[in-house]
Amino acid sequence: MRKFDQQRPNPARMYDYMLGGKDNFAVDRLALDQLAELIPEAVALARANRAFLQRAVRYVARAGIRQFLDLGSGLPTQGSAHEVAPEARVVYVDHDPVVAAHATALLRHAPGRARFVQADLLDPAEVLAGAGEFLDLDQPIAVLLVSILHFLPDSAHPQQAVGVLRERMAPGGYLVISHATTMAHLEDEERGGSSARDGTDRTPARIRAFFGGFPLEPPGLVQATDWRPDRPKLVGDWSLPSSLMAGVGKKTQ
């Protein structure tokens, strides 16, 4: 097993720290504290993203889904899918070898319910081969692409990779996506224009395209905090200064 590097910060461990977890080192905490000085909303965005994932997992689990494929998962801690839906089987996928070593160790506490596969989202054949050893891909699954696609430029062809995953999903499965955008894009789209650039800075319309022909579950593609919130938004509630779009699509045929 690869030794955990305690001298170099790791994004997955930093994310764990943002969520209040304990699977991180002093170097990760220092790096995150420095990042928060530059991007004060980073922690709020991370927590809003994890809260969306948890609500989406509960939603599709209530709809009968008992299998999850979490891509670009990072460390499976702090309310990950197998904790939110303990009756389900979950495969976590990440290409980072440090994450793979740490996640495999963590999942020893969930034998028979969760497994880690080291693979790259951009190689869907590799992902599906690994996932198929633990999940029945001929039955409905929920594919989670939560805060991962905005790290992948168009030049890496993430649209094609997600298309392969959509095609392989059995009818009745769900595709769960959250993706960062900018307030400028939201305002521009409302005016009927487009300021999109090639790369990761995508408009809501381009984010919607990752769902292909899947119809979106209500309320559609909205800001993550507005996707089926646990309670109504109250006057004076703090809003995220950046926009994280989120939605859940269902494969109907």
N, C-alpha and C positions, 0 to 999 in steps of 0.2 A: 504494500500500500504506500502511495506517495506521502511523504512526511509533510505536515502542515507547515508552511513558511510563516513564522511569526515576525519576520522582519520586513515583509512587503505587504502593503494593504491589498485586500482582495475585494472586488465589488460586491460579491455575494455576502461576504461577512459584514461589509459596511451596511448593506441593506438589512441584514439581520439586526444590526445595532440600531438602525433607524426605527425598526419595528419593536424595539425594546427587548430584543433577544439577548442570550448569553453566549451564543456560538460565534464569538469574535474576539480579537486580540487588541492590545493597547494600540498597535500601529493602525488598525482599522478605525478605532475610535478617534484617534488623532486626525487621520485623513478625513473622516466624516466631519469633524468639527471645523476643519479648515474649509471643506467644501461648503458647509452651511454658512460660512461667512461670505462666500461669493454668491451662493444661491440659497437665500434664506428659506425659500419655499420647498426645498428638497425633501425635508422630513415630512412635511404635510402632504406632499404629492405621493411619497412612498406609502404613507399610511392610508391615504384615500384609495390608492391602487390596491392595497391588500384587502381593504374593506370591501371593495368591489368584487375582488376574486371570491371572497367568502360568501357574499350575497349571491353571486352567480352560481357557485357550487351548490349552495343550499337550494337554489331555484331549480336547477336541472336535476338534482337528487330527488326533490319532491316530485319531479316529472317522471321518475323511474330510472334515471341513469345510475348505473352501478360500476361504471368504468371511466377512468379519467386518464388523459394523456397531457401532461403539463410540460410544455416546451420552453426552453430557456428558463428553467425553474429556479435556478440558484439553489440555496439551501432549503430543504423542506422543513422549515421551522415556523413558529409563530403563526399558527392558524393556517397551515397549508392544507391542500385538498384532502389528504388522508385523515387529518384531524377534524375537519369540518364535516366530512362524510365518512365516518368510521366503518360503515358497512360496505364501502366500495373498495375496489382494487384500483391502485394508482401507479402509473409509471411517470417518474420524473426524468426529464432529459435536459442535459446541459453538456456543452463541449469542453468546458474548463476542467482540466485534470485535477486541479486543487479542489474544486467544488465536488468532483466525482468522488474523491477519496473521503472528504468530510461527510458528504451526503450518505454515502454507503454505510459509514459508521453510524450515523444518526438513525438510519432506517433499520438497524438491527433490532430496534425496539418495536418495530411494526412488521414482524415476520408474517408472510402470507398475504399482507394487505398492500404493501408498497414496495416498489423496486426502483433503483436508479439505473439509467442507461446513459453512458457517455456517447453522445452522438451530436451531430450538427444539424440544426433545423434546415439548413440549406441543402442537406442531403436526405430528402424525405424517404428514400428507399432504405437507407441505413436506420433511420428513426423507426420506420414501420417494422423492419426486421427485428429490431431489439424489442419494441413494444409488443409485437406479436407473440413473443415467448411467454408473456405474462397476461396479456389481454386477449379476449376473443374479438378480433377485428371484424368478424362477420355479424356481430351484435352491436347495437348503438353504443357509442362512446361520446364523451365530451372532450373536445380538443381545446386546451387552454393556451392562448397566445397572449399572455398578459404582460404588457410593458416590455415586449421584446422586439416587435417589428420596427419600432422607430430607431433601433440601433442598426438596422440593415438597410444600406442604400439600394436604390433601384438597380444599380450596376451589378449587385449580387443576385438579382432576380428572385427576391422573396415572394413575389406574386405567383411565379410558377411553382415554387415549393409549396406554398399554401394551397394552390390549385390541386396538386397531387394529393395532399392530405384530404381536401374536400371530396375528391373523386373516390378515395378509398373508404371514406366513412360510410357506414351502413345507414339506411334511412332511419330517422328517429333520433339521430345523433345531433349534438349541438357544437357550435363553434363559438368560443368565448374570446373576445378581443378587447384589449385596451391599448390606446396609442396616443402619445403626446401630439399636440398640435399647438398652434399659437393663436392668441386672441386676434391677431391681424388677419389670419386665415378665416376665422369665424366671421369677423366683420366684413371681410371681402366677399365671402360666399353669400352672406345675407344681401349684399348689394348686387349679386349676380355676376361678379367678376371672378378672376382667378389669379392669385399671385404665387401659384405653386412653382417650386423649383425641383429639378431632378435630385433625388436623394431621400433623406429621411424626414425632411420637413414637409409633411403631407397635409393636404386639406381634408376636411371631413368627407368629401366626396371620394377622395382617393383611399381613405381609410375604409369607407363603406365597400369599396371594390374588393377588398380582401375576403368579404363574405360571398363573393360570386352571386349566384342566384338564390342563395338561402334567404328566405324571408326572416326579418328581424322580429324577435319577441318584443312586445311593448315594454318600455316606451321608445324603442328604436335605438339609434346611435345618438347618445347624449353625453353630457359631461358625467364623469364617473360618479360624482357625488349625487347626481340626479337619477342614476339607474336604480330603480326600486329601493330607495333609501329605507332604512329601518324605522325612521320616523319622519313626519313632514318637516320640511325646512321652515324654521321659525324666523320671524323678522329679526334682523341683526346677526343672523348666523354668518360666520366668516366664510368667504368664498375663496377658492384657490386663485392666486394671481396668474397662474398659467392654466392651460386647458388640457385635460386628460379625457379623451373621448372613449366611450365604452359601449359595447353592445353584445348581444347574444343572438346568434342565428341558428335556425333549425333546418336540418336536411329533411325535406318532406318526401323526396322520391329519389 
